[in-house]
Amino acid sequence: MSDTGAGVVLLGGGVVGLTTALLLRHRGMAVTLVERARAGTEASWAGAGMLPPGRAVQSESAESRLRSFSFECWPKLNELLWRLTSEDNGYRECGSILLADTPGEAAAEAMRWQRDGVAAEALEGADLRRRIPQLKTKWSAATWLPEFAQVRNPWHLRVLQSACLKAGVMILEQAGEAVLEQHAGRITAVRLSDRTLVPTAVCLTSGAWTGMILERFGITIPIRPIRGQMVLLQTQPGWLPHVVESGRRYLVPREDGLILVGSTEEDAGFCRSTTVSGVRGLLEFACDLSPELQSAPVVKTWAGLRPGTPDGLPFLGLVTGFENLFAGAGHFRSGLQMSAGTAEILCELILTGRSPLNLSGLAFDRFVVADMRGPSCER
Ligand SMILES: Cc1cc2nc3c(=O)[nH]c(=O)nc-3n(C[C@H](O)[C@H](O)[C@H](O)COP(=O)(O)OP(=O)(O)OC[C@H]3O[C@@H](n4cnc5c(N)ncnc54)[C@H](O)[C@@H]3O)c2cc1C
């Protein structure tokens, strides 16, 4: 069976693929989303849903530009989702406390955020304890970000999928491995086990698996899975009012008292298991922040595979050497936050060939001439 009305074909139904599919369809395109397994069950489901703020769309740094652009896109996306589904995706402005070792560190961190146009305040001693009374007293300095938001991953994915279906996106799940056929720099067909799609354009939104798809064309891009483990605890609703972060670890409270404790960063290939040392480390971290958590029930543990890149930033735009093959993949630790902006950018690129944001630092070929000592995923 050959489907010539497939329109734009997206490969991958995580948060990036679903959001891009929705925006393209909303702009009048025919859209087919092909998902190898089940949509919304990989990294996008596993994440904590933290959405750091940003207001520096003109920044020198690609990270700050995309974070800021995305932050500004979220309200519009939420409005569209609500209009289509009337379902809650758990988006809340909850504020975040970034713990610091010294007051000087907290002040410097606050200034860094303020330079990005974000409200930020350094807190010490009693002020910090007023915000988070549960914290162990050894923590005496932090930066307070009142605009920091969160979304509830499983809810957001469910709402996105429901909005896509209502808007008329064709979602093909359990599709197995798609085979892309090319001729003279164009993808001419997407072969699935039961049909062939004839696309106007193809967009790879395949997270940690994107490199494997491109390898078939002899293109190497350094995206690899970086495992993140997570522990879910139950506390009383409202017990922890804000996100608390210490380095790369954090507590993210949901309204019903659930608390996500995250996360590890491990190079374990495509293995999604949790481990004794991973879970133990997260529990020790949580109890070190607040000994009260020692009696909290453990609800669940899981792990997800972040799409890691050497600089922690996604590949965004046209794939080098192609006219109609795009990609939005490699968002590492920030794919939920950056999904709203990424989808706007991909949508505009596919429809008009122009990006609403300066994409330098996110281009496809940025590692081709770079020193490839191997991805460290540090930034
Ligand atoms: C523990 C953890 C905590 C995190 N916390 C946060 C956070 O607080 N804030 C934040 O912004 N980000 C966070 N992240 C990062 C974020 O989850 C990811 O960057 C984001 O989900 C990537 O989205 P994606 O759609 O690119 O990938 P995925 O969600 O992995 O989706 C990719 C999809 O593509 C499909 N696929 C793969 N190959 C093919 C193929 N050949 N054909 C068809 N389909 C294919 C897969 O099955 C999958 O469904 C976290 C991640 C983890 C693991």
Ligand as a Chemical Component Dictionary entry (heavy atoms), coordinates in Angstrom:
data_LIG
# 
_chem_comp.id                   LIG 
_chem_comp.type                 NON-POLYMER 
_chem_comp.pdbx_formal_charge   0 
_chem_comp.three_letter_code    LIG 
# 
loop_
_chem_comp_atom.comp_id 
_chem_comp_atom.atom_id 
_chem_comp_atom.alt_atom_id 
_chem_comp_atom.type_symbol 
_chem_comp_atom.charge 
_chem_comp_atom.model_Cartn_x 
_chem_comp_atom.model_Cartn_y 
_chem_comp_atom.model_Cartn_z 
_chem_comp_atom.pdbx_ordinal 
LIG C1  C1  C 0 15.696 10.837 34.196 1  
LIG C2  C2  C 0 15.498 11.975 33.230 2  
LIG C3  C3  C 0 15.155 13.226 33.710 3  
LIG C4  C4  C 0 14.952 14.287 32.828 4  
LIG N1  N1  N 0 14.511 15.491 33.307 5  
LIG C5  C5  C 0 14.264 16.499 32.443 6  
LIG C6  C6  C 0 13.744 17.733 32.923 7  
LIG O1  O1  O 0 13.470 17.891 34.123 8  
LIG N2  N2  N 0 13.533 18.736 32.025 9  
LIG C7  C7  C 0 13.801 18.584 30.696 10 
LIG O2  O2  O 0 13.593 19.530 29.935 11 
LIG N3  N3  N 0 14.282 17.418 30.217 12 
LIG C8  C8  C 0 14.522 16.382 31.054 13 
LIG N4  N4  N 0 15.019 15.197 30.589 14 
LIG C9  C9  C 0 15.424 15.108 29.195 15 
LIG C10 C10 C 0 14.243 14.868 28.291 16 
LIG O3  O3  O 0 13.410 13.873 28.851 17 
LIG C11 C11 C 0 14.715 14.471 26.897 18 
LIG O4  O4  O 0 15.669 15.389 26.413 19 
LIG C12 C12 C 0 13.521 14.468 25.933 20 
LIG O5  O5  O 0 12.505 13.655 26.447 21 
LIG C13 C13 C 0 13.905 13.996 24.547 22 
LIG O6  O6  O 0 12.710 13.911 23.826 23 
LIG P1  P1  P 0 12.664 13.185 22.428 24 
LIG O7  O7  O 0 11.278 13.301 21.931 25 
LIG O8  O8  O 0 13.771 13.698 21.595 26 
LIG O9  O9  O 0 13.077 11.668 22.769 27 
LIG P2  P2  P 0 12.234 10.418 23.294 28 
LIG O10 O10 O 0 11.244 10.788 24.325 29 
LIG O11 O11 O 0 13.250 9.381  23.673 30 
LIG O12 O12 O 0 11.430 9.961  22.035 31 
LIG C14 C14 C 0 12.053 9.412  20.898 32 
LIG C15 C15 C 0 11.056 8.445  20.281 33 
LIG O13 O13 O 0 11.537 8.014  19.021 34 
LIG C16 C16 C 0 11.189 6.654  18.857 35 
LIG N5  N5  N 0 12.042 6.087  17.830 36 
LIG C17 C17 C 0 13.352 5.783  17.894 37 
LIG N6  N6  N 0 13.789 5.298  16.710 38 
LIG C18 C18 C 0 12.738 5.305  15.872 39 
LIG C19 C19 C 0 12.548 4.920  14.505 40 
LIG N7  N7  N 0 13.567 4.431  13.777 41 
LIG N8  N8  N 0 11.319 5.045  13.956 42 
LIG C20 C20 C 0 10.271 5.518  14.687 43 
LIG N9  N9  N 0 10.395 5.896  15.991 44 
LIG C21 C21 C 0 11.610 5.805  16.566 45 
LIG C22 C22 C 0 11.401 6.065  20.255 46 
LIG O14 O14 O 0 10.709 4.848  20.409 47 
LIG C23 C23 C 0 10.856 7.180  21.127 48 
LIG O15 O15 O 0 9.485  7.034  21.388 49 
LIG C24 C24 C 0 15.168 14.103 31.437 50 
LIG C25 C25 C 0 15.489 12.831 30.960 51 
LIG C26 C26 C 0 15.645 11.774 31.841 52 
LIG C27 C27 C 0 15.959 10.406 31.310 53 
# 
loop_
_chem_comp_bond.comp_id 
_chem_comp_bond.atom_id_1 
_chem_comp_bond.atom_id_2 
_chem_comp_bond.value_order 
_chem_comp_bond.pdbx_ordinal 
LIG C1  C2  SING 1  
LIG C2  C3  SING 2  
LIG C2  C26 DOUB 3  
LIG C3  C4  DOUB 4  
LIG C4  N1  SING 5  
LIG C4  C24 SING 6  
LIG N1  C5  DOUB 7  
LIG C5  C6  SING 8  
LIG C5  C8  SING 9  
LIG C6  O1  DOUB 10 
LIG C6  N2  SING 11 
LIG N2  C7  SING 12 
LIG C7  O2  DOUB 13 
LIG C7  N3  SING 14 
LIG N3  C8  DOUB 15 
LIG C8  N4  SING 16 
LIG N4  C9  SING 17 
LIG N4  C24 SING 18 
LIG C9  C10 SING 19 
LIG C10 O3  SING 20 
LIG C10 C11 SING 21 
LIG C11 O4  SING 22 
LIG C11 C12 SING 23 
LIG C12 O5  SING 24 
LIG C12 C13 SING 25 
LIG C13 O6  SING 26 
LIG O6  P1  SING 27 
LIG P1  O7  DOUB 28 
LIG P1  O8  SING 29 
LIG P1  O9  SING 30 
LIG O9  P2  SING 31 
LIG P2  O10 DOUB 32 
LIG P2  O11 SING 33 
LIG P2  O12 SING 34 
LIG O12 C14 SING 35 
LIG C14 C15 SING 36 
LIG C15 O13 SING 37 
LIG C15 C23 SING 38 
LIG O13 C16 SING 39 
LIG C16 N5  SING 40 
LIG C16 C22 SING 41 
LIG N5  C17 SING 42 
LIG N5  C21 SING 43 
LIG C17 N6  DOUB 44 
LIG N6  C18 SING 45 
LIG C18 C19 SING 46 
LIG C18 C21 DOUB 47 
LIG C19 N7  SING 48 
LIG C19 N8  DOUB 49 
LIG N8  C20 SING 50 
LIG C20 N9  DOUB 51 
LIG N9  C21 SING 52 
LIG C22 O14 SING 53 
LIG C22 C23 SING 54 
LIG C23 O15 SING 55 
LIG C24 C25 DOUB 56 
LIG C25 C26 SING 57 
LIG C26 C27 SING 58 
# 
